Amino acid sequence: MQITDISSNNVPCDKYRPDRVFSHFQEFIDNLPYVLMIVIGAAINLIGFKMSIWGMIAAGAFIFYGIIGAFWIILFVCPFCQYYNTRSCPCGYGKLAARFRKKSSKEKFTEKFKKHIPVIIPLWIIPVLEGIILLSIDFNHLLLILIIVFIINSYIFLPLLARIYGCAHCPQNNDCPWMLKKRSQINLVT
């Protein structure tokens, strides 16, 4: 059994290399849980509001927020990453950022990450709270299933995939506040 040492980037799948160029398929895999979170969150709105015009408006608003959230990170965090405008970014945001903003100081990456990540945190919270409220008003088995699938994808699968696939292989994970927090939690357990 091979042990993963995130701090030195010795990753068992050998995906990480400092000069790694990620394929579009690898970027797709890295972004898939986020996309699923947005789609399932929109479906919670549609089903919860019984496919009404309000459900369509709420679903559309959630999808819009999900897209804006991704672009928020691209605009306000990615320009500070040392892999800005390279194919060494596992999620592909680095290349996109270069189309919209100029490179900024990589020394401010941690500061910008901490400041701007909270903008997207409601994407994890809104569908669950909304779904629970809608379930309490009018129980619906399909809505319950969507909420459970949303929770599994967004609270288990997305962070797990990020930790062992995207973030674990990100060349900048040593400067990332999220990965530093995860490493410190791992060290406290061991």
CNS distance restraints for C-alpha pairs under 8 A (distance, minus, plus):
assign (resid   2 and name CA) (resid  12 and name CA) 6.29 0.50 0.50
assign (resid   3 and name CA) (resid  12 and name CA) 7.08 0.50 0.50
assign (resid   4 and name CA) (resid   9 and name CA) 7.94 0.50 0.50
assign (resid   4 and name CA) (resid  10 and name CA) 6.07 0.50 0.50
assign (resid   4 and name CA) (resid  11 and name CA) 5.30 0.50 0.50
assign (resid   4 and name CA) (resid  12 and name CA) 6.03 0.50 0.50
assign (resid   5 and name CA) (resid   9 and name CA) 6.11 0.50 0.50
assign (resid   5 and name CA) (resid  10 and name CA) 5.35 0.50 0.50
assign (resid   5 and name CA) (resid  11 and name CA) 6.61 0.50 0.50
assign (resid   6 and name CA) (resid  10 and name CA) 6.34 0.50 0.50
assign (resid   6 and name CA) (resid  11 and name CA) 6.82 0.50 0.50
assign (resid   6 and name CA) (resid 168 and name CA) 6.34 0.50 0.50
assign (resid   6 and name CA) (resid 183 and name CA) 7.59 0.50 0.50
assign (resid   7 and name CA) (resid 174 and name CA) 7.05 0.50 0.50
assign (resid   7 and name CA) (resid 183 and name CA) 7.46 0.50 0.50
assign (resid   9 and name CA) (resid  16 and name CA) 6.86 0.50 0.50
assign (resid   9 and name CA) (resid 168 and name CA) 7.12 0.50 0.50
assign (resid   9 and name CA) (resid 169 and name CA) 7.14 0.50 0.50
assign (resid  10 and name CA) (resid  14 and name CA) 7.47 0.50 0.50
assign (resid  10 and name CA) (resid  16 and name CA) 7.70 0.50 0.50
assign (resid  11 and name CA) (resid  15 and name CA) 7.03 0.50 0.50
assign (resid  11 and name CA) (resid  16 and name CA) 6.63 0.50 0.50
assign (resid  11 and name CA) (resid 168 and name CA) 7.46 0.50 0.50
assign (resid  11 and name CA) (resid 169 and name CA) 7.55 0.50 0.50
assign (resid  15 and name CA) (resid  20 and name CA) 7.86 0.50 0.50
assign (resid  15 and name CA) (resid 169 and name CA) 6.52 0.50 0.50
assign (resid  16 and name CA) (resid  20 and name CA) 6.68 0.50 0.50
assign (resid  16 and name CA) (resid 168 and name CA) 7.86 0.50 0.50
assign (resid  16 and name CA) (resid 169 and name CA) 4.76 0.50 0.50
assign (resid  16 and name CA) (resid 170 and name CA) 7.32 0.50 0.50
assign (resid  16 and name CA) (resid 171 and name CA) 7.50 0.50 0.50
assign (resid  17 and name CA) (resid 169 and name CA) 7.81 0.50 0.50
assign (resid  17 and name CA) (resid 171 and name CA) 7.67 0.50 0.50
assign (resid  18 and name CA) (resid  88 and name CA) 7.71 0.50 0.50
assign (resid  18 and name CA) (resid 171 and name CA) 5.96 0.50 0.50
assign (resid  19 and name CA) (resid  88 and name CA) 6.69 0.50 0.50
assign (resid  20 and name CA) (resid  87 and name CA) 7.65 0.50 0.50
assign (resid  20 and name CA) (resid  88 and name CA) 5.49 0.50 0.50
assign (resid  21 and name CA) (resid  87 and name CA) 4.96 0.50 0.50
assign (resid  21 and name CA) (resid  88 and name CA) 4.90 0.50 0.50
assign (resid  21 and name CA) (resid  89 and name CA) 7.83 0.50 0.50
assign (resid  22 and name CA) (resid  26 and name CA) 6.00 0.50 0.50
assign (resid  22 and name CA) (resid  27 and name CA) 6.69 0.50 0.50
assign (resid  22 and name CA) (resid  87 and name CA) 5.73 0.50 0.50
assign (resid  22 and name CA) (resid  88 and name CA) 5.99 0.50 0.50
assign (resid  22 and name CA) (resid  89 and name CA) 7.02 0.50 0.50
assign (resid  22 and name CA) (resid  90 and name CA) 6.02 0.50 0.50
assign (resid  22 and name CA) (resid  92 and name CA) 7.90 0.50 0.50
assign (resid  23 and name CA) (resid  27 and name CA) 6.37 0.50 0.50
assign (resid  23 and name CA) (resid  87 and name CA) 7.93 0.50 0.50
assign (resid  24 and name CA) (resid  28 and name CA) 6.08 0.50 0.50
assign (resid  24 and name CA) (resid  92 and name CA) 7.71 0.50 0.50
assign (resid  25 and name CA) (resid  29 and name CA) 6.26 0.50 0.50
assign (resid  26 and name CA) (resid  30 and name CA) 6.20 0.50 0.50
assign (resid  26 and name CA) (resid  90 and name CA) 7.01 0.50 0.50
assign (resid  26 and name CA) (resid  91 and name CA) 7.73 0.50 0.50
assign (resid  27 and name CA) (resid  31 and name CA) 6.25 0.50 0.50
assign (resid  27 and name CA) (resid  90 and name CA) 5.61 0.50 0.50
assign (resid  27 and name CA) (resid  91 and name CA) 4.61 0.50 0.50
assign (resid  27 and name CA) (resid  92 and name CA) 5.61 0.50 0.50
assign (resid  28 and name CA) (resid  32 and name CA) 5.86 0.50 0.50
assign (resid  28 and name CA) (resid  91 and name CA) 7.34 0.50 0.50
assign (resid  29 and name CA) (resid  33 and name CA) 7.85 0.50 0.50
assign (resid  30 and name CA) (resid  90 and name CA) 6.70 0.50 0.50
assign (resid  30 and name CA) (resid  91 and name CA) 5.51 0.50 0.50
assign (resid  30 and name CA) (resid 161 and name CA) 7.62 0.50 0.50
assign (resid  30 and name CA) (resid 162 and name CA) 7.28 0.50 0.50
assign (resid  30 and name CA) (resid 165 and name CA) 7.29 0.50 0.50
assign (resid  30 and name CA) (resid 166 and name CA) 5.64 0.50 0.50
assign (resid  31 and name CA) (resid  35 and name CA) 6.34 0.50 0.50
assign (resid  31 and name CA) (resid  91 and name CA) 6.16 0.50 0.50
assign (resid  32 and name CA) (resid  36 and name CA) 6.07 0.50 0.50
assign (resid  33 and name CA) (resid  37 and name CA) 6.04 0.50 0.50
assign (resid  33 and name CA) (resid 153 and name CA) 6.52 0.50 0.50
assign (resid  33 and name CA) (resid 154 and name CA) 7.15 0.50 0.50
assign (resid  33 and name CA) (resid 157 and name CA) 7.15 0.50 0.50
assign (resid  33 and name CA) (resid 158 and name CA) 5.21 0.50 0.50
assign (resid  34 and name CA) (resid  38 and name CA) 6.40 0.50 0.50
assign (resid  34 and name CA) (resid 154 and name CA) 7.55 0.50 0.50
assign (resid  34 and name CA) (resid 158 and name CA) 6.91 0.50 0.50
assign (resid  35 and name CA) (resid  39 and name CA) 6.23 0.50 0.50
assign (resid  36 and name CA) (resid  40 and name CA) 5.89 0.50 0.50
assign (resid  36 and name CA) (resid 153 and name CA) 7.49 0.50 0.50
assign (resid  37 and name CA) (resid  41 and name CA) 5.92 0.50 0.50
assign (resid  37 and name CA) (resid 124 and name CA) 7.91 0.50 0.50
assign (resid  37 and name CA) (resid 150 and name CA) 6.27 0.50 0.50
assign (resid  37 and name CA) (resid 153 and name CA) 6.62 0.50 0.50
assign (resid  37 and name CA) (resid 154 and name CA) 5.91 0.50 0.50
assign (resid  38 and name CA) (resid  42 and name CA) 6.14 0.50 0.50
assign (resid  38 and name CA) (resid  62 and name CA) 7.07 0.50 0.50
assign (resid  38 and name CA) (resid  63 and name CA) 5.93 0.50 0.50
assign (resid  38 and name CA) (resid  66 and name CA) 6.01 0.50 0.50
assign (resid  38 and name CA) (resid 123 and name CA) 7.68 0.50 0.50
assign (resid  39 and name CA) (resid  43 and name CA) 6.22 0.50 0.50
assign (resid  39 and name CA) (resid  63 and name CA) 7.13 0.50 0.50
assign (resid  40 and name CA) (resid  44 and name CA) 6.20 0.50 0.50
assign (resid  40 and name CA) (resid 146 and name CA) 6.70 0.50 0.50
assign (resid  40 and name CA) (resid 149 and name CA) 7.80 0.50 0.50
assign (resid  40 and name CA) (resid 150 and name CA) 6.02 0.50 0.50
assign (resid  41 and name CA) (resid  45 and name CA) 6.64 0.50 0.50
assign (resid  41 and name CA) (resid  59 and name CA) 7.40 0.50 0.50
assign (resid  41 and name CA) (resid  62 and name CA) 7.04 0.50 0.50
assign (resid  41 and name CA) (resid 127 and name CA) 5.27 0.50 0.50
assign (resid  41 and name CA) (resid 150 and name CA) 6.91 0.50 0.50
assign (resid  42 and name CA) (resid  46 and name CA) 6.38 0.50 0.50
assign (resid  42 and name CA) (resid  58 and name CA) 7.31 0.50 0.50
assign (resid  42 and name CA) (resid  59 and name CA) 4.12 0.50 0.50
assign (resid  42 and name CA) (resid  60 and name CA) 7.00 0.50 0.50
assign (resid  42 and name CA) (resid  62 and name CA) 5.92 0.50 0.50
assign (resid  42 and name CA) (resid  63 and name CA) 6.38 0.50 0.50
assign (resid  42 and name CA) (resid 127 and name CA) 7.98 0.50 0.50
assign (resid  43 and name CA) (resid  47 and name CA) 6.03 0.50 0.50
assign (resid  43 and name CA) (resid  59 and name CA) 6.72 0.50 0.50
assign (resid  43 and name CA) (resid 146 and name CA) 7.46 0.50 0.50
assign (resid  44 and name CA) (resid  48 and name CA) 5.60 0.50 0.50
assign (resid  44 and name CA) (resid  59 and name CA) 7.80 0.50 0.50
assign (resid  44 and name CA) (resid 127 and name CA) 6.57 0.50 0.50
assign (resid  44 and name CA) (resid 131 and name CA) 6.38 0.50 0.50
assign (resid  44 and name CA) (resid 143 and name CA) 6.19 0.50 0.50
assign (resid  44 and name CA) (resid 146 and name CA) 6.22 0.50 0.50
assign (resid  44 and name CA) (resid 147 and name CA) 6.94 0.50 0.50
assign (resid  45 and name CA) (resid  49 and name CA) 5.93 0.50 0.50
assign (resid  45 and name CA) (resid  55 and name CA) 5.15 0.50 0.50
assign (resid  45 and name CA) (resid  56 and name CA) 7.36 0.50 0.50
assign (resid  45 and name CA) (resid  58 and name CA) 5.86 0.50 0.50
assign (resid  45 and name CA) (resid  59 and name CA) 5.21 0.50 0.50
assign (resid  45 and name CA) (resid 127 and name CA) 7.52 0.50 0.50
assign (resid  45 and name CA) (resid 130 and name CA) 7.92 0.50 0.50
assign (resid  45 and name CA) (resid 131 and name CA) 7.62 0.50 0.50
assign (resid  46 and name CA) (resid  50 and name CA) 6.08 0.50 0.50
assign (resid  46 and name CA) (resid  51 and name CA) 4.84 0.50 0.50
assign (resid  46 and name CA) (resid  52 and name CA) 7.22 0.50 0.50
assign (resid  46 and name CA) (resid  55 and name CA) 4.36 0.50 0.50
assign (resid  46 and name CA) (resid  56 and name CA) 5.88 0.50 0.50
assign (resid  46 and name CA) (resid  58 and name CA) 7.51 0.50 0.50
assign (resid  46 and name CA) (resid  59 and name CA) 6.07 0.50 0.50
assign (resid  47 and name CA) (resid  51 and name CA) 5.71 0.50 0.50
assign (resid  47 and name CA) (resid  55 and name CA) 7.20 0.50 0.50
assign (resid  47 and name CA) (resid 142 and name CA) 7.51 0.50 0.50
assign (resid  47 and name CA) (resid 143 and name CA) 6.10 0.50 0.50
assign (resid  48 and name CA) (resid  55 and name CA) 7.10 0.50 0.50
assign (resid  48 and name CA) (resid 131 and name CA) 6.64 0.50 0.50
assign (resid  48 and name CA) (resid 134 and name CA) 5.77 0.50 0.50
assign (resid  48 and name CA) (resid 135 and name CA) 7.45 0.50 0.50
assign (resid  48 and name CA) (resid 140 and name CA) 7.95 0.50 0.50
assign (resid  48 and name CA) (resid 143 and name CA) 6.24 0.50 0.50
assign (resid  49 and name CA) (resid  54 and name CA) 6.50 0.50 0.50
assign (resid  49 and name CA) (resid  55 and name CA) 4.65 0.50 0.50
assign (resid  49 and name CA) (resid 134 and name CA) 7.76 0.50 0.50
assign (resid  50 and name CA) (resid  55 and name CA) 6.75 0.50 0.50
assign (resid  51 and name CA) (resid  55 and name CA) 5.48 0.50 0.50
assign (resid  51 and name CA) (resid  56 and name CA) 6.67 0.50 0.50
assign (resid  52 and name CA) (resid  56 and name CA) 6.39 0.50 0.50
assign (resid  53 and name CA) (resid  57 and name CA) 6.12 0.50 0.50
assign (resid  54 and name CA) (resid  58 and name CA) 6.00 0.50 0.50
assign (resid  55 and name CA) (resid  59 and name CA) 5.90 0.50 0.50
assign (resid  56 and name CA) (resid  60 and name CA) 5.93 0.50 0.50
assign (resid  57 and name CA) (resid  61 and name CA) 6.02 0.50 0.50
assign (resid  58 and name CA) (resid  62 and name CA) 6.13 0.50 0.50
assign (resid  59 and name CA) (resid  63 and name CA) 6.24 0.50 0.50
assign (resid  60 and name CA) (resid  64 and name CA) 6.06 0.50 0.50
assign (resid  61 and name CA) (resid  65 and name CA) 6.08 0.50 0.50
assign (resid  62 and name CA) (resid  66 and name CA) 6.15 0.50 0.50
assign (resid  62 and name CA) (resid 123 and name CA) 7.94 0.50 0.50
assign (resid  63 and name CA) (resid  67 and name CA) 6.27 0.50 0.50
assign (resid  64 and name CA) (resid  68 and name CA) 6.05 0.50 0.50
assign (resid  65 and name CA) (resid  69 and name CA) 5.83 0.50 0.50
assign (resid  65 and name CA) (resid 123 and name CA) 7.82 0.50 0.50
assign (resid  66 and name CA) (resid  70 and name CA) 6.37 0.50 0.50
assign (resid  66 and name CA) (resid 120 and name CA) 7.71 0.50 0.50
assign (resid  66 and name CA) (resid 123 and name CA) 6.92 0.50 0.50
assign (resid  67 and name CA) (resid  71 and name CA) 6.31 0.50 0.50
assign (resid  68 and name CA) (resid  72 and name CA) 5.89 0.50 0.50
assign (resid  69 and name CA) (resid  73 and name CA) 6.50 0.50 0.50
assign (resid  69 and name CA) (resid 119 and name CA) 6.88 0.50 0.50
assign (resid  69 and name CA) (resid 120 and name CA) 5.40 0.50 0.50
assign (resid  70 and name CA) (resid  74 and name CA) 6.30 0.50 0.50
assign (resid  70 and name CA) (resid 120 and name CA) 7.92 0.50 0.50
assign (resid  71 and name CA) (resid  75 and name CA) 5.95 0.50 0.50
assign (resid  72 and name CA) (resid  76 and name CA) 5.87 0.50 0.50
assign (resid  72 and name CA) (resid  77 and name CA) 7.79 0.50 0.50
assign (resid  72 and name CA) (resid 116 and name CA) 7.71 0.50 0.50
assign (resid  72 and name CA) (resid 119 and name CA) 7.95 0.50 0.50
assign (resid  73 and name CA) (resid  77 and name CA) 5.09 0.50 0.50
assign (resid  73 and name CA) (resid  78 and name CA) 6.44 0.50 0.50
assign (resid  73 and name CA) (resid 116 and name CA) 6.88 0.50 0.50
assign (resid  73 and name CA) (resid 117 and name CA) 7.20 0.50 0.50
assign (resid  74 and name CA) (resid  78 and name CA) 5.04 0.50 0.50
assign (resid  74 and name CA) (resid  79 and name CA) 7.41 0.50 0.50
assign (resid  74 and name CA) (resid  93 and name CA) 5.85 0.50 0.50
assign (resid  74 and name CA) (resid  94 and name CA) 7.24 0.50 0.50
assign (resid  74 and name CA) (resid  96 and name CA) 6.99 0.50 0.50
assign (resid  74 and name CA) (resid  97 and name CA) 5.15 0.50 0.50
assign (resid  75 and name CA) (resid  79 and name CA) 6.77 0.50 0.50
assign (resid  75 and name CA) (resid  97 and name CA) 5.97 0.50 0.50
assign (resid  75 and name CA) (resid 100 and name CA) 6.95 0.50 0.50
assign (resid  75 and name CA) (resid 101 and name CA) 6.52 0.50 0.50
assign (resid  76 and name CA) (resid  80 and name CA) 7.88 0.50 0.50
assign (resid  76 and name CA) (resid 112 and name CA) 6.95 0.50 0.50
assign (resid  76 and name CA) (resid 116 and name CA) 6.91 0.50 0.50
assign (resid  77 and name CA) (resid  81 and name CA) 6.99 0.50 0.50
assign (resid  77 and name CA) (resid 109 and name CA) 6.72 0.50 0.50
assign (resid  77 and name CA) (resid 112 and name CA) 5.62 0.50 0.50
assign (resid  77 and name CA) (resid 113 and name CA) 5.69 0.50 0.50
assign (resid  77 and name CA) (resid 116 and name CA) 7.01 0.50 0.50
assign (resid  78 and name CA) (resid  84 and name CA) 6.07 0.50 0.50
assign (resid  78 and name CA) (resid  93 and name CA) 6.87 0.50 0.50
assign (resid  78 and name CA) (resid  94 and name CA) 5.80 0.50 0.50
assign (resid  78 and name CA) (resid  97 and name CA) 6.10 0.50 0.50
assign (resid  79 and name CA) (resid  84 and name CA) 5.75 0.50 0.50
assign (resid  79 and name CA) (resid  94 and name CA) 7.46 0.50 0.50
assign (resid  79 and name CA) (resid  97 and name CA) 6.35 0.50 0.50
assign (resid  79 and name CA) (resid  98 and name CA) 7.33 0.50 0.50
assign (resid  79 and name CA) (resid 101 and name CA) 6.65 0.50 0.50
assign (resid  79 and name CA) (resid 102 and name CA) 6.54 0.50 0.50
assign (resid  79 and name CA) (resid 103 and name CA) 4.83 0.50 0.50
assign (resid  79 and name CA) (resid 104 and name CA) 5.37 0.50 0.50
assign (resid  79 and name CA) (resid 105 and name CA) 7.88 0.50 0.50
assign (resid  79 and name CA) (resid 106 and name CA) 7.90 0.50 0.50
assign (resid  80 and name CA) (resid  84 and name CA) 7.19 0.50 0.50
assign (resid  80 and name CA) (resid 103 and name CA) 6.55 0.50 0.50
assign (resid  80 and name CA) (resid 104 and name CA) 5.01 0.50 0.50
assign (resid  80 and name CA) (resid 105 and name CA) 5.47 0.50 0.50
assign (resid  80 and name CA) (resid 106 and name CA) 4.52 0.50 0.50
assign (resid  80 and name CA) (resid 107 and name CA) 7.39 0.50 0.50
assign (resid  80 and name CA) (resid 108 and name CA) 6.25 0.50 0.50
assign (resid  80 and name CA) (resid 109 and name CA) 4.85 0.50 0.50
assign (resid  80 and name CA) (resid 112 and name CA) 7.53 0.50 0.50
assign (resid  81 and name CA) (resid  94 and name CA) 7.73 0.50 0.50
assign (resid  81 and name CA) (resid 106 and name CA) 5.41 0.50 0.50
assign (resid  81 and name CA) (resid 109 and name CA) 5.83 0.50 0.50
assign (resid  81 and name CA) (resid 172 and name CA) 7.35 0.50 0.50
assign (resid  82 and name CA) (resid 106 and name CA) 5.63 0.50 0.50
assign (resid  82 and name CA) (resid 172 and name CA) 7.10 0.50 0.50
assign (resid  83 and name CA) (resid  87 and name CA) 7.73 0.50 0.50
assign (resid  83 and name CA) (resid  88 and name CA) 6.12 0.50 0.50
assign (resid  83 and name CA) (resid  89 and name CA) 6.04 0.50 0.50
assign (resid  83 and name CA) (resid  94 and name CA) 6.26 0.50 0.50
assign (resid  83 and name CA) (resid 171 and name CA) 7.64 0.50 0.50
assign (resid  83 and name CA) (resid 172 and name CA) 7.57 0.50 0.50
assign (resid  84 and name CA) (resid  89 and name CA) 7.62 0.50 0.50
assign (resid  84 and name CA) (resid  94 and name CA) 4.32 0.50 0.50
assign (resid  84 and name CA) (resid  95 and name CA) 6.43 0.50 0.50
assign (resid  84 and name CA) (resid  97 and name CA) 6.98 0.50 0.50
assign (resid  84 and name CA) (resid  98 and name CA) 6.78 0.50 0.50
assign (resid  84 and name CA) (resid 103 and name CA) 6.93 0.50 0.50
assign (resid  85 and name CA) (resid  94 and name CA) 4.90 0.50 0.50
assign (resid  85 and name CA) (resid  95 and name CA) 4.23 0.50 0.50
assign (resid  85 and name CA) (resid  96 and name CA) 7.33 0.50 0.50
assign (resid  85 and name CA) (resid  97 and name CA) 6.90 0.50 0.50
assign (resid  85 and name CA) (resid  98 and name CA) 5.26 0.50 0.50
assign (resid  86 and name CA) (resid  94 and name CA) 6.08 0.50 0.50
assign (resid  86 and name CA) (resid  95 and name CA) 5.73 0.50 0.50
assign (resid  87 and name CA) (resid  92 and name CA) 6.71 0.50 0.50
assign (resid  87 and name CA) (resid  94 and name CA) 7.29 0.50 0.50
assign (resid  87 and name CA) (resid  95 and name CA) 6.69 0.50 0.50
assign (resid  88 and name CA) (resid  92 and name CA) 7.96 0.50 0.50
assign (resid  88 and name CA) (resid 170 and name CA) 7.70 0.50 0.50
assign (resid  88 and name CA) (resid 171 and name CA) 7.20 0.50 0.50
assign (resid  89 and name CA) (resid  93 and name CA) 6.77 0.50 0.50
assign (resid  89 and name CA) (resid  94 and name CA) 5.82 0.50 0.50
assign (resid  89 and name CA) (resid  95 and name CA) 7.95 0.50 0.50
assign (resid  89 and name CA) (resid 170 and name CA) 6.41 0.50 0.50
assign (resid  89 and name CA) (resid 171 and name CA) 7.42 0.50 0.50
assign (resid  90 and name CA) (resid 166 and name CA) 5.67 0.50 0.50
assign (resid  90 and name CA) (resid 167 and name CA) 7.76 0.50 0.50
assign (resid  90 and name CA) (resid 169 and name CA) 7.13 0.50 0.50
assign (resid  90 and name CA) (resid 170 and name CA) 6.01 0.50 0.50
assign (resid  91 and name CA) (resid 166 and name CA) 6.98 0.50 0.50
assign (resid  92 and name CA) (resid  96 and name CA) 6.91 0.50 0.50
assign (resid  93 and name CA) (resid  97 and name CA) 6.01 0.50 0.50
assign (resid  94 and name CA) (resid  98 and name CA) 6.65 0.50 0.50
assign (resid  95 and name CA) (resid  99 and name CA) 7.19 0.50 0.50
assign (resid  96 and name CA) (resid 100 and name CA) 7.22 0.50 0.50
assign (resid  97 and name CA) (resid 101 and name CA) 5.94 0.50 0.50
assign (resid  98 and name CA) (resid 102 and name CA) 6.25 0.50 0.50
assign (resid  98 and name CA) (resid 103 and name CA) 7.30 0.50 0.50
assign (resid 105 and name CA) (resid 109 and name CA) 7.48 0.50 0.50
assign (resid 108 and name CA) (resid 112 and name CA) 6.10 0.50 0.50
assign (resid 109 and name CA) (resid 113 and name CA) 5.95 0.50 0.50
assign (resid 109 and name CA) (resid 175 and name CA) 7.57 0.50 0.50
assign (resid 109 and name CA) (resid 176 and name CA) 7.78 0.50 0.50
assign (resid 110 and name CA) (resid 114 and name CA) 6.17 0.50 0.50
assign (resid 110 and name CA) (resid 175 and name CA) 6.47 0.50 0.50
assign (resid 110 and name CA) (resid 176 and name CA) 6.10 0.50 0.50
assign (resid 110 and name CA) (resid 177 and name CA) 6.15 0.50 0.50
assign (resid 111 and name CA) (resid 115 and name CA) 6.18 0.50 0.50
assign (resid 112 and name CA) (resid 116 and name CA) 5.98 0.50 0.50
assign (resid 113 and name CA) (resid 117 and name CA) 5.78 0.50 0.50
assign (resid 113 and name CA) (resid 176 and name CA) 7.59 0.50 0.50
assign (resid 113 and name CA) (resid 177 and name CA) 7.30 0.50 0.50
assign (resid 114 and name CA) (resid 118 and name CA) 7.43 0.50 0.50
assign (resid 114 and name CA) (resid 177 and name CA) 7.01 0.50 0.50
assign (resid 116 and name CA) (resid 120 and name CA) 7.98 0.50 0.50
assign (resid 117 and name CA) (resid 121 and name CA) 6.93 0.50 0.50
assign (resid 118 and name CA) (resid 122 and name CA) 7.83 0.50 0.50
assign (resid 120 and name CA) (resid 124 and name CA) 7.89 0.50 0.50
assign (resid 121 and name CA) (resid 125 and name CA) 7.02 0.50 0.50
assign (resid 122 and name CA) (resid 126 and name CA) 5.70 0.50 0.50
assign (resid 123 and name CA) (resid 127 and name CA) 7.29 0.50 0.50
assign (resid 124 and name CA) (resid 128 and name CA) 7.48 0.50 0.50
assign (resid 124 and name CA) (resid 154 and name CA) 6.57 0.50 0.50
assign (resid 124 and name CA) (resid 155 and name CA) 7.78 0.50 0.50
assign (resid 125 and name CA) (resid 129 and name CA) 6.27 0.50 0.50
assign (resid 126 and name CA) (resid 130 and name CA) 5.83 0.50 0.50
assign (resid 127 and name CA) (resid 131 and name CA) 5.66 0.50 0.50
assign (resid 127 and name CA) (resid 147 and name CA) 7.50 0.50 0.50
assign (resid 128 and name CA) (resid 132 and name CA) 6.09 0.50 0.50
assign (resid 128 and name CA) (resid 147 and name CA) 6.24 0.50 0.50
assign (resid 128 and name CA) (resid 150 and name CA) 7.77 0.50 0.50
assign (resid 128 and name CA) (resid 151 and name CA) 7.53 0.50 0.50
assign (resid 129 and name CA) (resid 133 and name CA) 6.25 0.50 0.50
assign (resid 130 and name CA) (resid 134 and name CA) 6.11 0.50 0.50
assign (resid 131 and name CA) (resid 135 and name CA) 5.95 0.50 0.50
assign (resid 131 and name CA) (resid 143 and name CA) 7.09 0.50 0.50
assign (resid 131 and name CA) (resid 144 and name CA) 7.74 0.50 0.50
assign (resid 131 and name CA) (resid 147 and name CA) 6.47 0.50 0.50
assign (resid 132 and name CA) (resid 136 and name CA) 6.15 0.50 0.50
assign (resid 133 and name CA) (resid 137 and name CA) 6.42 0.50 0.50
assign (resid 134 and name CA) (resid 138 and name CA) 6.19 0.50 0.50
assign (resid 134 and name CA) (resid 139 and name CA) 7.47 0.50 0.50
assign (resid 135 and name CA) (resid 139 and name CA) 4.52 0.50 0.50
assign (resid 135 and name CA) (resid 140 and name CA) 6.40 0.50 0.50
assign (resid 135 and name CA) (resid 143 and name CA) 7.21 0.50 0.50
assign (resid 135 and name CA) (resid 144 and name CA) 7.24 0.50 0.50
assign (resid 139 and name CA) (resid 143 and name CA) 7.86 0.50 0.50
assign (resid 139 and name CA) (resid 144 and name CA) 7.92 0.50 0.50
assign (resid 140 and name CA) (resid 144 and name CA) 6.32 0.50 0.50
assign (resid 141 and name CA) (resid 145 and name CA) 6.24 0.50 0.50
assign (resid 142 and name CA) (resid 146 and name CA) 6.19 0.50 0.50
assign (resid 143 and name CA) (resid 147 and name CA) 6.20 0.50 0.50
assign (resid 144 and name CA) (resid 148 and name CA) 6.28 0.50 0.50
assign (resid 145 and name CA) (resid 149 and name CA) 6.12 0.50 0.50
assign (resid 146 and name CA) (resid 150 and name CA) 5.93 0.50 0.50
assign (resid 147 and name CA) (resid 151 and name CA) 6.15 0.50 0.50
assign (resid 148 and name CA) (resid 152 and name CA) 6.20 0.50 0.50
assign (resid 149 and name CA) (resid 153 and name CA) 6.04 0.50 0.50
assign (resid 150 and name CA) (resid 154 and name CA) 5.76 0.50 0.50
assign (resid 150 and name CA) (resid 155 and name CA) 7.95 0.50 0.50
assign (resid 151 and name CA) (resid 155 and name CA) 5.34 0.50 0.50
assign (resid 151 and name CA) (resid 156 and name CA) 7.15 0.50 0.50
assign (resid 152 and name CA) (resid 156 and name CA) 5.15 0.50 0.50
assign (resid 152 and name CA) (resid 157 and name CA) 6.15 0.50 0.50
assign (resid 153 and name CA) (resid 157 and name CA) 4.68 0.50 0.50
assign (resid 153 and name CA) (resid 158 and name CA) 5.77 0.50 0.50
assign (resid 154 and name CA) (resid 158 and name CA) 5.22 0.50 0.50
assign (resid 154 and name CA) (resid 159 and name CA) 7.26 0.50 0.50
assign (resid 155 and name CA) (resid 159 and name CA) 6.45 0.50 0.50
assign (resid 156 and name CA) (resid 160 and name CA) 5.98 0.50 0.50
assign (resid 157 and name CA) (resid 161 and name CA) 5.87 0.50 0.50
assign (resid 158 and name CA) (resid 162 and name CA) 6.05 0.50 0.50
assign (resid 159 and name CA) (resid 163 and name CA) 6.00 0.50 0.50
assign (resid 160 and name CA) (resid 164 and name CA) 6.16 0.50 0.50
assign (resid 161 and name CA) (resid 165 and name CA) 5.26 0.50 0.50
assign (resid 161 and name CA) (resid 166 and name CA) 6.69 0.50 0.50
assign (resid 162 and name CA) (resid 166 and name CA) 4.65 0.50 0.50
assign (resid 162 and name CA) (resid 167 and name CA) 5.02 0.50 0.50
assign (resid 162 and name CA) (resid 168 and name CA) 6.97 0.50 0.50
assign (resid 163 and name CA) (resid 167 and name CA) 5.21 0.50 0.50
assign (resid 163 and name CA) (resid 168 and name CA) 5.32 0.50 0.50
assign (resid 163 and name CA) (resid 179 and name CA) 7.64 0.50 0.50
assign (resid 164 and name CA) (resid 168 and name CA) 5.15 0.50 0.50
assign (resid 164 and name CA) (resid 169 and name CA) 7.69 0.50 0.50
assign (resid 165 and name CA) (resid 169 and name CA) 6.04 0.50 0.50
assign (resid 166 and name CA) (resid 170 and name CA) 6.08 0.50 0.50
assign (resid 167 and name CA) (resid 173 and name CA) 6.23 0.50 0.50
assign (resid 167 and name CA) (resid 179 and name CA) 7.23 0.50 0.50
assign (resid 168 and name CA) (resid 173 and name CA) 6.83 0.50 0.50
assign (resid 169 and name CA) (resid 173 and name CA) 7.54 0.50 0.50
assign (resid 172 and name CA) (resid 176 and name CA) 6.53 0.50 0.50
assign (resid 173 and name CA) (resid 179 and name CA) 6.04 0.50 0.50
assign (resid 173 and name CA) (resid 180 and name CA) 7.78 0.50 0.50
assign (resid 174 and name CA) (resid 179 and name CA) 7.16 0.50 0.50
assign (resid 174 and name CA) (resid 180 and name CA) 6.87 0.50 0.50
assign (resid 175 and name CA) (resid 179 and name CA) 7.94 0.50 0.50
assign (resid 175 and name CA) (resid 180 and name CA) 7.36 0.50 0.50
assign (resid 176 and name CA) (resid 180 and name CA) 6.13 0.50 0.50
assign (resid 177 and name CA) (resid 181 and name CA) 6.08 0.50 0.50
assign (resid 178 and name CA) (resid 182 and name CA) 6.29 0.50 0.50
assign (resid 179 and name CA) (resid 183 and name CA) 6.04 0.50 0.50
assign (resid 180 and name CA) (resid 184 and name CA) 6.17 0.50 0.50
assign (resid 181 and name CA) (resid 185 and name CA) 6.23 0.50 0.50
assign (resid 182 and name CA) (resid 186 and name CA) 6.23 0.50 0.50
assign (resid 183 and name CA) (resid 187 and name CA) 6.16 0.50 0.50
assign (resid 184 and name CA) (resid 188 and name CA) 6.15 0.50 0.50
assign (resid 185 and name CA) (resid 189 and name CA) 6.41 0.50 0.50
assign (resid 186 and name CA) (resid 190 and name CA) 6.37 0.50 0.50
